[in-house]
């Protein structure tokens, strides 16, 4: 079109795009360098096909069964009471403690009865020690001090002789810690290298087995022996659920928490007659 036929109201903007600062460019480069790989669409298991191989179909059914078993175990654990009452050992311990208290009370009563006939005994006052006795005490104390010094010296020499043994043990511990640190670093790097969106069903069943969706796989009776086509296959799963769970695993969206605290905006007022629907008002 000629330039005269173009409306001026629809002209392209003449202002250039805003220039990013060095800090913004650095943050963008850092985010791109550390971004985890994403897997938008995960390839389905071969056993989920409408005409699968027998072994692959059994593998897919095994994965679906493991998810359901994990769900049943979580539901049983959730419905199980915290305590099943006192055990037999606790009951025996309580009964035994009651019998011991009765015996101790009987002994206290006997002691109170015998306390009335207490005889007074005179405590003989220690006399003044002679010079020989005082010299003997000094010699005994000096011998004990010398014995302690010899024991301390012997223990110190023993520690010096075992220094190489402790040094060897310390080096062995440091080597084991270094090897373990290398293994942890390797596992951490492998986990970081795994793309987001892979193994969605297994990840969901491990995090929340109760609310995890079932793996969409047809049973052996539903396949029809492979004689029918796609029109005769019973549909399994939901495309919407599959896409939503994939987006959640790739951190694109977040699930809404089902069990959460109810938050009321404003002040909560009591119900009044004829005021249905006005229980929560903003003040």
C-alpha positions in Angstrom: 0.0 0.0 0.0 1.2 3.6 -0.6 2.2 5.6 2.4 -0.6 8.0 1.9 -3.3 5.3 2.4 -2.0 4.2 5.8 -3.9 5.8 8.7 -1.7 7.7 11.0 -3.6 6.4 14.1 -2.3 2.9 13.4 1.4 3.8 12.8 4.0 1.7 14.6 5.4 3.4 17.8 8.5 5.4 17.1 9.8 5.1 20.7 12.5 2.4 21.1 12.1 -0.4 23.6 13.4 0.5 27.0 17.0 -0.6 27.5 17.7 -3.1 30.3 20.2 -2.3 32.9 23.3 -4.3 33.6 21.7 -5.8 36.7 18.7 -7.0 34.8 20.8 -8.4 32.0 22.9 -10.3 34.6 19.9 -11.7 36.4 18.4 -12.8 33.1 21.7 -14.6 32.0 21.9 -16.2 35.5 18.3 -17.5 35.2 18.9 -18.8 31.7 22.1 -20.6 32.8 20.6 -22.2 35.9 17.2 -23.0 34.4 16.3 -26.7 34.6 15.3 -28.5 31.3 11.6 -28.9 30.7 9.7 -31.7 29.1 6.4 -30.3 27.8 4.8 -33.6 26.7 6.0 -36.8 28.2 6.0 -39.9 26.0 3.4 -42.3 27.2 4.3 -45.8 28.3 4.2 -48.3 25.4 1.8 -50.4 27.5 -0.8 -47.6 27.3 -1.3 -48.1 23.6 -4.7 -49.4 22.2 -2.8 -52.4 20.8 0.2 -52.9 23.2 2.7 -55.6 23.5 1.8 -58.1 26.3 4.9 -57.6 28.4 4.8 -53.8 28.1 1.1 -53.9 28.9 1.8 -55.9 32.1 4.5 -53.4 33.1 2.0 -50.5 32.7 -0.6 -52.3 34.8 2.1 -52.9 37.4 2.8 -49.2 37.6 -0.9 -48.4 37.9 -1.2 -51.1 40.6 1.7 -49.6 42.6 0.0 -46.2 42.6 -3.2 -47.8 43.9 -1.4 -49.8 46.5 0.3 -46.7 47.7 -3.0 -44.9 47.9 -4.6 -47.7 49.9 -1.7 -47.7 52.4 -2.0 -44.0 52.9 -5.7 -44.2 53.5 -5.3 -47.0 56.0 -2.6 -45.1 57.8 -4.8 -42.0 57.9 -7.8 -43.8 59.2 -5.8 -45.8 61.7 -6.1 -44.5 65.3 -3.1 -42.9 66.9 -3.1 -45.2 69.9 -4.5 -48.7 70.4 -4.5 -48.5 74.2 -2.0 -49.7 76.7 0.1 -52.7 75.9 0.4 -55.8 78.1 3.9 -54.7 79.2 2.5 -51.3 80.4 -0.3 -52.9 82.2 2.0 -55.3 84.0 4.3 -52.4 84.9 1.4 -50.4 86.4 0.2 -53.4 88.4 3.7 -54.1 89.6 4.2 -50.5 90.7 1.0 -50.6 92.7 2.2 -53.7 94.5 5.5 -52.0 95.2 3.8 -49.0 96.6 1.7 -51.1 99.0 4.9 -52.9 100.2 6.7 -49.7 100.7 3.8 -48.2 102.7 3.8 -51.3 104.9 7.5 -50.9 105.5 7.1 -47.2 106.3 4.4 -48.1 108.9 6.8 -50.7 110.5 9.6 -48.1 110.6 7.2 -45.5 112.3 6.3 -48.1 114.9 9.9 -49.0 115.6 10.9 -45.3 115.7 9.3 -44.9 119.1 11.9 -47.1 120.7 15.0 -45.2 119.5 18.0 -45.5 121.9 20.3 -42.6 122.4 23.9 -43.3 121.5 26.8 -41.1 122.6 29.1 -39.9 119.9 32.7 -40.0 121.0 34.6 -36.8 120.3 37.8 -37.2 118.4 40.9 -36.6 120.5 44.0 -34.7 119.5 46.4 -36.5 117.1 49.9 -37.2 118.2 53.0 -36.1 116.2 53.5 -39.6 114.9 49.9 -39.8 113.6 50.2 -36.4 111.9 53.5 -37.4 110.3 51.9 -40.7 109.0 49.0 -38.7 107.4 51.5 -36.4 105.7 53.5 -39.4 104.3 50.2 -41.1 103.1 49.2 -37.9 101.3 52.6 -37.5 99.7 52.5 -41.1 98.4 49.0 -40.5 97.0 50.1 -37.4 95.2 53.2 -39.1 93.8 51.1 -42.0 92.6 48.7 -39.7 90.8 51.6 -37.9 89.1 53.1 -41.2 87.9 49.7 -42.3 86.6 49.2 -39.0 84.7 52.7 -39.3 83.2 52.1 -42.9 82.1 48.8 -42.0 80.5 50.4 -39.1 78.6 53.2 -41.4 77.3 50.6 -43.9 76.3 48.7 -41.2 74.3 51.9 -40.2 72.6 52.5 -43.8 71.6 49.0 -44.1 70.2 49.1 -40.8 68.2 49.8 -42.6 64.9 46.7 -44.8 65.5 44.5 -41.8 66.1 46.0 -40.0 63.1 45.2 -43.0 60.9 41.6 -43.1 62.2 41.2 -39.4 61.5 42.5 -39.8 57.9 40.2 -42.7 57.3 37.2 -40.7 58.6 38.1 -37.7 56.4 38.4 -40.0 53.3 35.0 -41.5 54.0 33.4 -38.1 54.4 35.0 -36.9 51.2 33.7 -40.0 49.3 30.2 -39.5 50.7 30.3 -35.8 49.7 31.3 -36.8 46.2 28.4 -39.2 46.0 26.0 -36.6 47.3 27.2 -34.1 44.8 26.8 -36.6 42.0 23.3 -37.5 43.0 22.5 -33.8 43.3 23.8 -33.1 39.8 21.8 -36.1 38.4 18.6 -34.8 40.1 19.2 -31.3 38.7 19.8 -32.7 35.2 16.5 -34.5 35.2 14.0 -32.5 33.1 10.8 -31.1 34.8 7.7 -32.9 33.6 9.2 -36.4 33.6 7.6 -39.2 35.6 4.6 -37.1 36.6 2.4 -39.9 37.8 5.1 -41.5 40.0 6.1 -38.1 41.5 2.5 -37.3 42.3 1.8 -40.6 43.9 4.9 -40.2 46.1 4.0 -36.7 47.3 0.2 -37.0 47.7 -0.8 -40.7 47.2 -4.4 -40.1 48.3 -5.2 -37.3 45.7 -3.0 -38.7 43.0 -4.9 -39.6 39.8 -4.9 -43.1 38.5 -2.6 -44.1 35.7 -4.7 -44.2 32.5 -4.1 -47.8 31.2 -6.7 -50.2 29.9 -7.2 -53.6 31.4 -6.7 -56.8 29.4 -10.4 -57.4 29.0 -11.0 -53.9 27.7 -8.5 -54.2 24.9 -10.7 -56.6 23.0 -7.8 -58.8 21.9 -6.6 -56.2 19.5 -9.3 -57.0 16.9 -11.0 -53.6 17.1 -9.7 -50.2 16.2 -9.5 -46.9 18.0 -13.2 -46.5 17.9 -13.8 -49.6 20.0 -11.3 -48.6 22.7 -12.7 -47.4 26.1 -11.1 -44.0 26.8 -9.0 -43.8 29.9 -7.8 -40.7 31.8 -8.4 -37.1 31.1 -6.4 -34.8 28.8 -7.1 -31.8 31.0 -5.8 -33.6 34.1 -2.7 -34.8 32.2 -1.9 -31.2 31.0 -2.6 -29.7 34.4 -0.4 -32.2 36.3 2.4 -31.6 33.7 2.2 -27.9 34.2 2.3 -28.3 38.0 5.4 -30.5 37.7 7.1 -27.9 35.5 6.3 -25.1 38.1 4.1 -23.3 35.7 1.1 -23.3 38.0 0.4 -24.3 41.6 -2.3 -26.5 43.0 -4.9 -25.0 45.2 -4.6 -26.4 48.8 -7.7 -28.3 49.7 -7.0 -28.5 53.5 -6.2 -24.9 54.4 -7.3 -22.4 56.9 -10.4 -20.4 56.0 -9.5 -16.7 55.8 -12.3 -14.2 56.2 -11.8 -10.7 54.9 -13.1 -8.2 57.4 -14.7 -8.6 60.8 -16.8 -11.7 61.5 -20.2 -10.8 62.8 -22.7 -13.2 64.5 -25.8 -14.3 62.6 -28.9 -12.2 63.0 -32.5 -13.0 62.2 -33.3 -12.1 58.6 -29.6 -11.4 57.9 -28.8 -14.5 55.9 -25.8 -13.8 53.6 -24.5 -10.9 55.7 -22.4 -12.9 58.2 -19.1 -11.5 56.8 -18.9 -7.8 56.3 -16.0 -5.6 55.5 -15.5 -3.0 58.3 
